[in-house]
Amino acid sequence: PHGRGLPLGTAAMFSEVYNWFPELDKAGRAVFIAGTDLLFAVPVLGHWLRAIGSIPVNKQSIVSKLRKGDSVVIAIGGIDEVLVGTYDDKDVLFLNSRKGFCKVAIDTGAGLVPVFCFGENAMFEHSWPATLAFWKWINQTFLRLGAPFPLVGRFGLPIMHRRPMRLVFGEPLYAHEGETPAELHARYVHALCS
């Protein structure tokens, strides 16, 4: 799941990916985290994000990296998933209507690796329904800002709780000859939920 404010599992994976998958380092392949385009428009933040290996989550940026043989990490649910809310007893994914990543995988020949981070939604307190409704309205009416603020964590501050997270990787999925984006998407969702 995207998590509250930022995909912490993605950040954790990014910091350790070359330790877990040394073959990427040996092959000279880079791994990029894709984030909402809006963040890259903020003057200092955009430069900092690019400096640490992030790219805007748009088709042009992603296809460019994949065609070079690099990997791109995407929180598929994005802003919409953040605005669904978090719960103690379940994880909610905003995935059914997102098939563009499957089309890009088919077009570039890239594999899709299902990844799920258990415990990510426990890093901050859950937002109240009224707060989520307000931020949904802001995102739909004005600007796709994303995260419902305030983020409340340890000591009532925007500091993450210390909770365990478990990052699980599935086997890479490659498109079969003649497979449609909808068919690849169905296999991806099945693999992610298995």
N, C-alpha and C positions, 0 to 999 in steps of 0.2 A: 504493500500500500504506500501511497505517497507520503503519508505522515503529516504531522501538523507543521506547516511552514516550510519544511524542506524534507526531501527523502533521505532520512538518516542512514538507512540501509545502503542506499546508493553511495553515500559519502564514505561509509565504512568499507564498502567493497572497493571503491576507487582507491582508498589509501592502502589497501592490502592486495590489490589484484595481481601485481607482479610477484608477490610472495606465494600466492595461491596457484598462479598459473605462470610458472617461469618460462614456458614455451612462448608466451606472448613477448616477453622481454628479449628472449634469444632471437626471435624472428623480427625484432625491431618494430613490432606493432604497437601503436598507441591506443589508449582507451580514453574516450571523451565522454563526459557527462553532459547531456543535453538539458537545458533549462529554458524556462519561458522567455520568449523574445524580449518582453518588457524589461527584464533585468539587465539585458545587454544595452539598453538605451539609456540607462542611468550612467552619467559620465564616469565617475571613478569605479563604481561597481562593475560596469561592463568590462573595463580593461582588466580589473582584478580577476574576474571570472575567466576571461580568456587566458590570462597568465597561469591559472592553475589547471587549465585543461578542460574548460567547459566550452560548449558551443550552443548557439540558439537552437531550440527544438523546432526547426522548420525543415521542409523537404530538401531544399538546396544545400544547407549545411550538412545534413545527415548523409545525403547521397554522396556529396563530395568526400567525406571521410571514409565511407564504406567502399567507394571505388578505389581509394588508395590502399585498401586492405586493412584499415584501422577498424576498431570496434566503437560502438556508440551505446551508451547506457541511457535508457529512457524510462521515466516513471509514466507509464501509459495513461493512467487516469488523470494526471496533471491537476490543474486548478479545480476542475469539477470534482475530482476525488477528494481533494482537501475539504471542499465545501459540503460533502456528504456528512462529515462528522466521524468521530471515533467512538468506540465502545470497548468496554472491558471484556465482553464475552464473544465478540465477533469482529472480523475485519470485513469492510465493505470496499469492493473494487468497482471502479467506474470503467468497465472494460467492454461491455457488449456492443456499444456503438463505435468503438475505436478499431478500425480495420486498416487505416492508412499505413501503419507500420508494417503490416503484412504485405501490402502492395509494394512498398519500398524494398522489402526483403526479397520478394519475387523478382522485381526489376533489377536488383543489383546482385542477386545470387547469394546474399548474406544469410547466415543462419540466425535463428531466433533462439536465445537461451532463456527459458523461463527462470526467473529469480524471484524469491519471496523472502521478505524479512519479517520474521515473527518477533513481536514485541515492540516494533517501531511506534505503534500508536500509543504506547504507554509512556513515552518520553515527556509529554506535556499533559496537563489536565484536559479533559474533554470540554469542548466549547458548548455553551448552552444553545438550545434550539433557536432562541431569539437572536443570538449573536451570529449564528450560521445564516439565518434568514436575512439579516442585515447585510452580511458580506456577499451573499448570493445576489441581492438586489444591487449592490455596488458594482459587482462584476458584470452583471447583465446590463445595467443601465449606463455606466460610465466607462470603466476601464477594467481590464482583466488583471486585477492586482493579486488575486490568489488568497493567501493565508488569512484566516480570520484572526484578527488581533483583539485583545492582547493575548500573547502566548504566556501561559502561566505554568510554571514548573516548580522547582525547589524554592522554598522560602517565599512563595508567591511571586517570584521573579521569572523573567524569561530565560531561566537556566534549566537545562534538561534534568529530569530525574535520573538517578543512577539505577537503571533497570537492565536486565539481560536482553540481548537481541540475538536471534539465530538467523543467519543468512543461509538459505538453501538454494542450490543451483540444480536445474534439471539438465537433461541432455539437449544438445543443440538440435533444433528442428530446421530442416531445409525443405524448400518447396519441391513437391513432386512435379514431374513433367505434366503440364496442362492444368495444374492445381490453381484454383481461383483464390483471391484474397480471403473470401469468406470461408473456404475450406481450410486454408492454412490457419486462419483465426480460430476456427473450431478446434483444430488440433492443438493450438497454443493454449487456449483456455482449458482444454482437457488436461494437458500436461501440467499447467500451472496449478490446477485444483487437485491433482493426483498426489 
